[in-house]
Amino acid sequence: MLKLAPIPKVITFDAYGTLVRWHRAVGEAAKAILTKHAPEGDLEKRSATLADQLRSRAVLHQDRPPFQDYKAILRLSLDEVLAETGFQGTEEDHQTLLSILRRIEPHPEVPAALNRLRQRYKLAIISNTEDDLIAETVQAIGVPIEFVITAQQARAYKPDHRLFQHAYEVMGVSKDETVHVGMGQVTDMKVCHELGVRSVWIDRVGEPLDLRWQPHAVLRDLTDLPQLLSAP
């Protein structure tokens, strides 16, 4: 049960997947890259596989010290998964990936939901990315976001607590003055459970819920989030 006492000052969001069409963007990048290397065969299936491998490999590198910038992780991950597929990554491949991931469109309901929330709360993004990489994506959302906190700033990736703690310091609030909204169970719900942060899980794909990190509320998208957070 999501309790709004104390009343939150800031609603924080994961960006990739939660607010914007991250999975579709990675799939588009994988397809564009494979088209250059091997356009024959079942391109859709191979692109989906490459996209899944790329996302998984990037998460592995995020968890390995020392800290690496996200663009470096993306380059390394792409080179590795392409090599395993029998191709050698090129600078053109790297630029294709980064260009598509620089501007990711929001899910359809997101701008309206955020505009409603802005009437009551400040909005923030806490994301495993770099400042310049996410900047155009934030612009594409089309709604002013007061704080954009990245792994680059904190030198730590979720689920490392330091990224959330850095965000609270920047925003000038305590964790009890926030509600976090995210799609990732390990990157977001697990951290919220460990830190005692109120959380809303956005289950866009019908994923089984890990009960170890039970969120305070579950929604399929952001449509009903303003109503959920409207209680006095």
SERO-4910 file (N, C-alpha, C, O; in steps of 0.05 Angstrom, whole numbers):
BEGIN
 pado doro    nc1    nc2    nc3   cac1   cac2   cac3    cc1    cc2    cc3    oc1    oc2    oc3
  Met    A     17    -24      0      0      0      0     18     25      0     35     28     17
  Leu    A     13     43    -19     29     67    -21     17     88     -3     -5     97     -7
  Lys    A     32     97     18     23    117     36     38    143     29     62    144     25
  Leu    A     23    165     28     34    191     20     39    209     45     38    233     43
  Ala    A     45    196     67     53    211     91     81    200     99     83    177    106
  Pro    A    101    218     99    100    246     92     95    250     62    102    234     46
  Ile    A     83    273     56     77    280     28    104    283     13    121    298     23
  Pro    A    107    270     -9    133    272    -24    136    300    -36    117    313    -43
  Lys    A    162    308    -38    168    333    -51    177    328    -80    172    345    -98
  Val    A    189    305    -85    199    299   -111    191    270   -119    193    252   -103
  Ile    A    181    267   -143    177    240   -155    200    234   -173    205    249   -192
  Thr    A    215    213   -167    238    206   -182    231    183   -201    215    165   -194
  Phe    A    244    182   -224    238    163   -245    263    150   -256    283    164   -260
  Asp    A    262    124   -261    281    112   -280    272    122   -307    248    126   -312
  Ala    A    291    125   -326    284    136   -352    281    114   -373    259    112   -386
  Tyr    A    302     98   -377    302     79   -399    283     55   -393    288     39   -375
  Gly    A    262     53   -409    242     33   -405    218     43   -390    195     38   -397
  Thr    A    223     59   -369    201     70   -353    187     93   -367    163     93   -370
  Leu    A    203    112   -375    192    136   -388    194    135   -418    177    145   -432
  Val    A    215    123   -429    220    123   -458    224     94   -468    229     76   -453
  Arg    A    221     92   -494    220     65   -507    248     54   -512    257     52   -534
  Trp    A    260     48   -490    288     38   -490    292     12   -505    309     10   -522
  His    A    275     -7   -500    278    -33   -513    274    -31   -543    288    -44   -558
  Arg    A    255    -15   -551    251    -11   -580    275      3   -593    283     -4   -615
  Ala    A    287     22   -579    310     37   -589    334     18   -592    348     19   -613
  Val    A    339      2   -572    362    -17   -574    357    -37   -597    376    -44   -611
  Gly    A    332    -45   -600    325    -63   -622    330    -50   -650    340    -63   -668
  Glu    A    322    -25   -652    327    -10   -677    357     -8   -683    365    -11   -706
  Ala    A    372     -2   -662    401      0   -666    413    -27   -675    430    -28   -693
  Ala    A    405    -49   -661    415    -75   -668    408    -82   -697    425    -93   -712
  Lys    A    384    -75   -706    376    -81   -733    392    -65   -753    401    -75   -774
  Ala    A    397    -40   -747    412    -22   -765    441    -33   -768    452    -32   -790
  Ile    A    452    -42   -746    480    -51   -746    482    -78   -761    500    -82   -777
  Leu    A    464    -96   -756    465   -122   -769    459   -119   -799    470   -135   -815
  Thr    A    443   -100   -807    437    -96   -835    463    -90   -851    466    -98   -874
  Lys    A    482    -76   -838    507    -70   -851    525    -94   -853    541    -97   -872
  His    A    524   -112   -833    542   -135   -832    531   -159   -848    545   -172   -863
  Ala    A    505   -165   -844    493   -189   -856    463   -185   -859    448   -194   -843
  Pro    A    455   -172   -881    427   -166   -885    409   -190   -891    385   -188   -890
  Glu    A    422   -213   -898    406   -236   -906    396   -251   -881    405   -245   -858
  Gly    A    377   -269   -885    367   -285   -862    345   -271   -847    334   -250   -856
  Asp    A    338   -282   -825    316   -272   -808    327   -248   -792    335   -251   -769
  Leu    A    326   -225   -804    338   -201   -791    324   -193   -766    336   -185   -746
  Glu    A    297   -196   -766    282   -188   -742    290   -205   -718    295   -195   -696
  Lys    A    291   -231   -722    298   -249   -700    327   -245   -690    332   -244   -666
  Arg    A    345   -242   -709    373   -238   -702    377   -211   -688    394   -209   -670
  Ser    A    362   -191   -697    364   -165   -684    354   -166   -655    367   -154   -638
  Ala    A    332   -180   -651    322   -182   -624    341   -196   -605    345   -189   -582
  Thr    A    354   -217   -616    374   -232   -600    398   -214   -594    407   -214   -571
  Leu    A    408   -200   -614    431   -182   -609    424   -160   -589    440   -153   -572
  Ala    A    400   -149   -591    391   -128   -572    391   -139   -544    400   -125   -525
  Asp    A    380   -163   -540    379   -175   -513    408   -179   -502    413   -174   -479
  Gln    A    425   -189   -520    452   -194   -511    467   -168   -504    482   -167   -485
  Leu    A    462   -148   -520    475   -122   -515    466   -110   -488    483   -100   -473
  Arg    A    440   -111   -482    431   -101   -457    442   -116   -433    451   -105   -414
  Ser    A    443   -143   -436    453   -160   -414    483   -155   -410    492   -154   -387
  Arg    A    498   -153   -432    526   -149   -429    533   -122   -417    551   -120   -401
  Ala    A    518   -101   -424    522    -75   -412    518    -75   -382    533    -63   -367
  Val    A    497    -90   -373    492    -92   -344    515   -105   -330    523    -97   -308
  Leu    A    526   -126   -342    549   -140   -330    573   -121   -327    586   -121   -306
  His    A    578   -105   -347    601    -86   -345    596    -64   -325    615    -54   -313
  Gln    A    571    -56   -322    565    -36   -302    571    -45   -274    579    -29   -257
  Asp    A    569    -71   -270    573    -82   -243    602    -88   -237    609    -95   -214
  Arg    A    619    -85   -257    648    -92   -253    665    -67   -248    665    -48   -265
  Pro    A    679    -65   -226    697    -43   -222    721    -46   -239    728    -68   -248
  Pro    A    735    -24   -245    729      4   -237    706     16   -254    699      4   -274
  Phe    A    696     38   -245    674     52   -260    683     59   -288    705     70   -292
  Gln    A    666     54   -307    670     63   -335    647     80   -344    624     75   -336
  Asp    A    652    100   -360    630    116   -371    612     99   -388    621     79   -399
  Tyr    A    587    107   -389    567     90   -402    572     87   -432    568     65   -443
  Lys    A    581    107   -445    587    104   -474    609     84   -478    609     69   -498
  Ala    A    629     84   -460    650     64   -463    640     36   -458    648     17   -472
  Ile    A    621     33   -440    609      7   -435    593     -2   -459    594    -25   -467
  Leu    A    578     16   -471    563      9   -495    581      0   -518    575    -20   -531
  Arg    A    603     14   -522    622      7   -543    633    -21   -538    634    -38   -556
  Leu    A    643    -25   -513    655    -51   -506    634    -73   -509    641    -95   -520
  Ser    A    611    -69   -499    590    -90   -500    583    -96   -529    580   -120   -536
  Leu    A    580    -76   -546    573    -80   -574    595    -96   -588    590   -115   -603
  Asp    A    620    -89   -583    643   -103   -596    642   -132   -587    647   -150   -604
  Glu    A    637   -138   -562    637   -165   -552    615   -182   -564    620   -204   -573
  Val    A    591   -172   -564    568   -188   -574    570   -191   -605    562   -212   -615
  Leu    A    581   -171   -619    585   -175   -647    606   -196   -653    603   -212   -671
  Ala    A    628   -195   -638    649   -215   -641    638   -243   -637    646   -262   -651
  Glu    A    621   -247   -617    609   -273   -612    591   -282   -634    585   -306   -637
  Thr    A    581   -262   -649    563   -269   -672    579   -273   -697    568   -281   -718
  Gly    A    605   -267   -696    622   -271   -719    629   -246   -735    640   -248   -757
  Phe    A    623   -223   -723    629   -197   -737    648   -180   -720    650   -184   -696
  Gln    A    662   -162   -733    679   -144   -719    666   -116   -718    659   -105   -739
  Gly    A    663   -106   -694    651    -80   -691    668    -58   -703    692    -59   -702
  Thr    A    655    -38   -714    669    -15   -727    661     11   -713    642     12   -698
  Glu    A    676     32   -719    668     58   -709    641     66   -719    626     80   -705
  Glu    A    634     59   -743    608     65   -754    586     51   -738    565     63   -733
  Asp    A    591     26   -729    572     12   -712    568     27   -686    546     30   -676
  His    A    590     36   -674    589     50   -649    572     76   -652    555     82   -635
  Gln    A    577     90   -673    562    115   -677    533    110   -683    516    126   -675
  Thr    A    527     88   -697    499     81   -702    484     76   -676    462     86   -672
  Leu    A    497     61   -659    485     55   -633    480     81   -617    458     85   -606
  Leu    A    501     97   -614    499    121   -598    479    141   -610    464    154   -595
  Ser    A    478    143   -636    460    163   -648    431    155   -643    414    173   -638
  Ile    A    424    130   -644    397    121   -638    390    124   -609    367    130   -602
  Leu    A    409    119   -591    404    120   -563    405    149   -552    398    153   -528
  Arg    A    413    168   -568    414    195   -558    386    208   -556    381    224   -539
  Arg    A    368    200   -574    341    211   -573    321    188   -575    316    177   -596
  Ile    A    310    181   -552    291    159   -550    264    171   -544    261    187   -525
  Glu    A    244    163   -559    217    175   -556    204    164   -531    208    141   -523
  Pro    A    187    180   -518    173    171   -494    150    152   -501    140    151   -523
  His    A    143    136   -481    118    120   -484     95    140   -487     96    162   -476
  Pro    A     74    132   -501     53    151   -509     40    166   -485     33    190   -488
  Glu    A     36    152   -463     22    165   -440     39    182   -423     29    196   -405
  Val    A     65    181   -427     84    194   -408     82    224   -406     80    235   -384
  Pro    A     82    239   -429     81    268   -426     57    278   -411     59    296   -394
  Ala    A     33    267   -416      9    276   -403     10    270   -373      3    286   -356
  Ala    A     20    246   -366     22    239   -338     41    256   -323     36    265   -301
  Leu    A     64    262   -335     84    279   -322     74    308   -319     79    321   -298
  Asn    A     60    318   -339     49    345   -336     29    346   -313     28    367   -299
  Arg    A     13    326   -309     -6    326   -287     10    325   -260      2    339   -241
  Leu    A     30    308   -259     46    306   -234     60    332   -227     64    339   -204
  Arg    A     69    347   -248     83    372   -243     66    393   -228     77    412   -217
  Gln    A     40    389   -229     23    408   -215     25    405   -184     18    424   -169
  Arg    A     36    383   -175     38    378   -146     67    373   -137     74    380   -114
  Tyr    A     84    363   -155    110    354   -146    132    363   -165    127    370   -188
  Lys    A    157    364   -155    180    366   -173    185    338   -185    179    318   -172
  Leu    A    197    338   -208    203    313   -222    233    310   -225    248    329   -229
  Ala    A    242    285   -223    271    279   -226    274    253   -241    257    235   -240
  Ile    A    297    250   -254    305    225   -267    330    216   -253    349    231   -249
  Ile    A    332    190   -247    356    177   -237    362    154   -256    348    134   -258
  Ser    A    384    157   -272    388    139   -294    417    130   -297    436    145   -291
  Asn    A    420    105   -305    447     93   -311    457    102   -338    456     86   -357
  Thr    A    465    127   -340    474    137   -366    493    160   -362    503    165   -339
  Glu    A    498    175   -383    515    199   -382    498    224   -388    477    222   -401
  Asp    A    507    247   -379    492    272   -382    486    278   -411    463    283   -418
  Asp    A    506    277   -428    502    285   -456    486    264   -472    472    271   -491
  Leu    A    488    239   -463    474    218   -478    444    219   -473    428    213   -491
  Ile    A    436    227   -449    407    228   -443    394    255   -449    370    257   -448
  Ala    A    410    275   -454    399    302   -456    377    305   -478    356    316   -472
  Glu    A    382    294   -501    361    296   -523    337    279   -517    315    285   -525
  Thr    A    341    257   -502    318    240   -494    300    255   -475    276    254   -477
  Val    A    312    270   -456    297    286   -438    281    307   -453    258    313   -447
  Gln    A    294    319   -473    280    339   -489    257    327   -504    236    339   -507
  Ala    A    261    302   -514    240    289   -529    215    283   -512    193    281   -522
  Ile    A    219    280   -486    196    276   -468    177    300   -469    153    297   -467
  Gly    A    189    324   -472    173    348   -476    161    359   -450    144    376   -452
  Val    A    171    351   -427    161    361   -402    185    369   -385    204    354   -383
  Pro    A    184    393   -373    207    401   -357    213    382   -334    194    375   -318
  Ile    A    237    373   -331    246    355   -309    266    371   -292    287    380   -302
  Glu    A    260    375   -267    276    393   -250    304    382   -246    324    397   -245
  Phe    A    307    355   -243    333    344   -237    337    319   -255    320    302   -257
  Val    A    361    318   -267    369    295   -283    395    285   -271    416    297   -275
  Ile    A    393    263   -256    416    252   -242    426    227   -257    410    209   -262
  Thr    A    451    226   -263    462    204   -279    484    189   -264    496    199   -244
  Ala    A    489    165   -274    512    149   -263    538    164   -267    556    162   -250
  Gln    A    540    179   -288    565    194   -293    570    214   -270    593    217   -261
  Gln    A    550    227   -260    553    246   -238    561    232   -212    579    242   -198
  Ala    A    549    209   -206    554    195   -181    578    176   -183    587    167   -162
  Arg    A    587    170   -207    608    150   -211    599    123   -200    615    109   -189
  Ala    A    574    117   -204    563     92   -195    537     86   -210    522    104   -216
  Tyr    A    532     60   -216    508     52   -230    489     38   -211    497     24   -192
  Lys    A    463     42   -215    444     26   -201    449     -3   -207    455    -10   -230
  Pro    A    447    -21   -187    434    -18   -161    453     -8   -138    446    -11   -115
  Asp    A    475      4   -145    493     16   -124    477     38   -111    467     56   -124
  His    A    476     37    -84    461     57    -69    472     86    -73    457    105    -69
  Arg    A    497     88    -81    509    114    -83    496    132   -103    496    157   -100
  Leu    A    484    120   -124    471    137   -144    446    150   -132    441    174   -137
  Phe    A    430    135   -117    407    146   -104    415    167    -83    403    188    -81
  Gln    A    435    160    -67    444    178    -46    454    204    -58    449    226    -47
  His    A    469    202    -80    478    227    -94    454    243   -103    454    268   -101
  Ala    A    434    229   -113    410    243   -123    397    259   -100    389    282   -104
  Tyr    A    394    247    -77    381    261    -55    397    285    -46    386    306    -39
  Glu    A    424    283    -47    441    306    -40    437    329    -60    434    352    -52
  Val    A    437    322    -86    433    343   -106    406    356   -104    404    380   -106
  Met    A    385    340    -99    358    351    -98    352    365    -71    333    380    -70
  Gly    A    368    360    -51    364    372    -26    340    361    -11    326    376      3
  Val    A    335    335    -13    313    322      0    323    297     14    345    287      7
  Ser    A    307    286     32    313    260     43    298    239     27    280    245     12
  Lys    A    305    214     30    292    192     16    262    191     23    246    182      7
  Asp    A    255    199     48    228    199     57    211    220     43    186    220     45
  Glu    A    224    239     30    209    260     16    206    254    -14    201    272    -30
  Thr    A    210    229    -21    208    221    -49    191    196    -53    186    182    -34
  Val    A    182    191    -78    171    166    -87    186    159   -112    189    176   -130
  His    A    196    135   -115    211    127   -139    194    109   -157    180     91   -147
  Val    A    195    115   -183    179    100   -202    198     88   -222    214    102   -235
  Gly    A    197     61   -225    216     48   -243    206     22   -254    187     10   -243
  Met    A    217     14   -277    211    -12   -290    230    -34   -281    222    -57   -282
  Gly    A    254    -27   -274    274    -47   -267    270    -58   -239    268    -43   -220
  Gln    A    269    -84   -237    267    -96   -210    293    -95   -194    293    -87   -171
  Val    A    315   -104   -207    341   -104   -193    352    -75   -191    361    -67   -170
  Thr    A    350    -60   -213    362    -33   -213    347    -13   -196    358      7   -187
  Asp    A    321    -17   -193    304      3   -180    289     -8   -155    292      3   -133
  Met    A    273    -29   -159    257    -39   -136    274    -50   -114    269    -46    -90
  Lys    A    295    -64   -121    314    -76   -101    326    -53    -84    328    -56    -60
  Val    A    335    -32    -98    348    -10    -83    328      4    -65    334     10    -42
  Cys    A    304      8    -75    283     21    -59    277      4    -34    274     15    -12
  His    A    275    -22    -37    270    -39    -15    293    -37      6    288    -36     30
  Glu    A    318    -37     -4    341    -37     14    344    -10     28    352     -9     51
  Leu    A    336     12     15    339     39     27    314     48     41    314     68     55
  Gly    A    292     33     38    267     41     50    254     65     36    242     82     49
  Val    A    255     65      9    243     86     -7    216     76    -18    214     54    -27
  Arg    A    196     93    -16    170     86    -28    173     83    -58    187     99    -71
  Ser    A    161     62    -69    166     55    -97    140     47   -111    122     36   -100
  Val    A    140     53   -138    119     44   -156    133     29   -179    150     40   -192
  Trp    A    125      4   -182    137    -12   -204    119    -10   -229     95    -14   -227
  Ile    A    131     -3   -251    117     -1   -277    123    -27   -292    145    -31   -302
  Asp    A    103    -44   -293    106    -71   -306     94    -70   -334     72    -78   -338
  Arg    A    110    -60   -353    101    -57   -380     99    -83   -396     85    -84   -416
  Val    A    113   -103   -387    115   -128   -404    104   -152   -390    108   -175   -400
  Gly    A     90   -149   -368     79   -173   -354     99   -190   -342     97   -215   -343
  Glu    A    119   -178   -330    142   -193   -318    134   -204   -291    120   -190   -275
  Pro    A    143   -228   -284    137   -239   -257    150   -221   -236    173   -212   -239
  Leu    A    136   -216   -214    146   -198   -193    162   -214   -173    153   -235   -163
  Asp    A    186   -204   -168    203   -216   -148    194   -206   -121    198   -182   -114
  Leu    A    182   -223   -104    170   -214    -79    190   -205    -59    183   -194    -38
  Arg    A    216   -210    -64    236   -200    -45    238   -170    -45    246   -157    -26
  Trp    A    230   -158    -68    232   -129    -71    204   -118    -76    200   -101    -95
  Gln    A    185   -126    -60    157   -118    -64    154    -88    -65    161    -74    -45
  Pro    A    144    -76    -87    140    -47    -88    115    -40    -72     99    -57    -64
  His    A    111    -14    -68     87     -5    -54     62     -4    -72     40     -5    -62
  Ala    A     67     -3    -98     45     -4   -118     55    -14   -144     79    -11   -150
  Val    A     38    -26   -160     45    -36   -187     25    -25   -207      1    -26   -203
  Leu    A     36    -14   -229     20     -3   -251     30    -14   -277     54    -20   -279
  Arg    A     13    -16   -297     22    -25   -324     36     -3   -339     53     -9   -356
  Asp    A     29     22   -334     43     45   -347     38     69   -329     29     66   -306
  Leu    A     43     93   -339     41    117   -322     13    129   -322      9    150   -308
  Thr    A     -6    118   -336    -32    131   -339    -45    137   -312    -55    159   -308
  Asp    A    -45    118   -294    -58    121   -268    -40    132   -246    -49    134   -223
  Leu    A    -15    138   -253      3    147   -232     -5    174   -220     -4    176   -195
  Pro    A    -14    194   -235    -23    219   -222    -45    214   -202    -46    227   -181
  Gln    A    -64    197   -209    -86    191   -190    -76    177   -165    -85    183   -143
  Leu    A    -57    158   -169    -46    143   -146    -32    163   -127    -33    159   -103
  Leu    A    -19    183   -138     -4    202   -121    -19    228   -115     -8    248   -107
  Ser    A    -45    227   -118    -61    251   -114    -73    253    -86    -85    273    -79
  Ala    A    -70    232    -70    -82    232    -43    -68    254    -26    -44    257    -28
  Pro    A    -83    268    -10    -71    289      6    -53    277     28    -41    292     43
***
